[in-house]
Amino acid sequence: MVGTVTPDMAMPATATWVQAKLGAGHCPAFDLSAACAGFIYGLTLGDALIRIGSAKRILVIGVEILSRFLDWKDRGTCVLFGDGAGAAVLVPGDGPSGLLGCEIHSDGAQACHLTIPGGGTVNPTNGDTVEKKLHYVHMNGRQIFSLAVRNMSAACTTVLERCGYAAGDVTTVFAHQANLRILDGVAQRVGLPSERFFNNIERYGNTSSASIPIAMSEAFEQGRIQQGDLLLLTALGAGVSWGAALVRW
């Protein structure tokens, strides 16, 4: 499963190209389009497929090349986004570790606030769409900020309560790396100190669906994740789509 809004091409799915390069045979391969929440959506769907016995091993990827979709004269977007990729392998397990719970949502009524409006069937590519710069990221930053703080906080609180944990039980938070002020707002609402948030936005920018797996990989390499740690993951992106997941390492 590949979570991306910057696919190699309109068809086929980017996942099929990855499958071919990995030599992964005839297993299912498809893309998810949940923008910055793509990795959380992938974990949720992968968990469901494993639980019902439809899959034994799933590769969940978050990847974006957003630099190809930025107007470098628009300082409201071009300085924010970056390129990157990260992945995780999901397998069945019966021990105390693993994915404990997920929470995902979308609100299409807010979709207009973060879009790449050109290139689809609504605004098919032509000279006019190129001239109007419809093939670049368009964002209402103020509205997205408000939606991110409110909805990411709510998803975190819901998944913690459902799994029977309190905010104080969380060892580390891996939140979508979009904006440090957003993360501060989420920390305050959920009741977590900012020190428990692992951040690397200053090095990579907003890599959308790739930001959480990149952050988790770095934290593991730095010894910031230990066996038994309770990890909270959360993100919000275009759609708007958002979610949270709780993981026992």
C-alpha positions, 0 to 999 in steps of 0.5 A: 500500500502506497500513501501518496498524493504525488504519484508517478502518473495518473495510472497505474498505481505507484504501488504497482511500480514499487511491487515490480521493483521489489519483485513482490510477485502477484500480491495486491498493490494499490495507492491510498490518497489521504495526503498527510494522513496517508500513513495512518490510513495505511496502518488502519487498513493493513491492520484490518486486512490482517485481522480478517485473515486476508493478508499475512504481511503488508508493506505500508509506504508513505512517499511524496515528491511535493517539490514537483507541485510547488509554486516557488514564488508562493512563499506561503507554500514553497517553504513548507513542503519537502520530499521523502519516503518511509515505510513499515511492515505489518505482520500478525502477532499475539504478544503485548507489542504491536498496533493497539488501535487506530482512529481515522476520519475525513470531512469533505466539506473542508476539502477546498482548503488544501488542494492541487486543483489542476490535472484531474477531471474537474480541471484537465490539463491545458494551457489555461490551467497551466497559466493559472498555476492550478497544478501547484499546491493551494492552501488556506493556511489559517483554516488548515492550522485550526482544523489540524489542532482540533481534529488531531487532538480529538483523534489522539484522545479518542484512540487513547480512551478506546485502548484504555490509556491516559495521555501520561502513559504515552512515551513518545508522540510521532505527529505529522511534521507540518508546523511546530505551532500545530504540535504545540496546540495538540500537546496542550489539548491532549495534555502532553508535554512538548518534550514527548514529541519527536520533531525533525521538521527543521531538516525535512519540512512537511513530507506529507504521508512520509513524515511519520515513518521518517520520524519513527525511523530516525527515533529508532536509530537514535535510541529514542524508542525502546521495547515496551514504549507506548507510541502515539501517532497522529496526522491531518492532511488534505481532504481534510483527512486525519487520524491517530494510532497507538503502538506498543513497541 
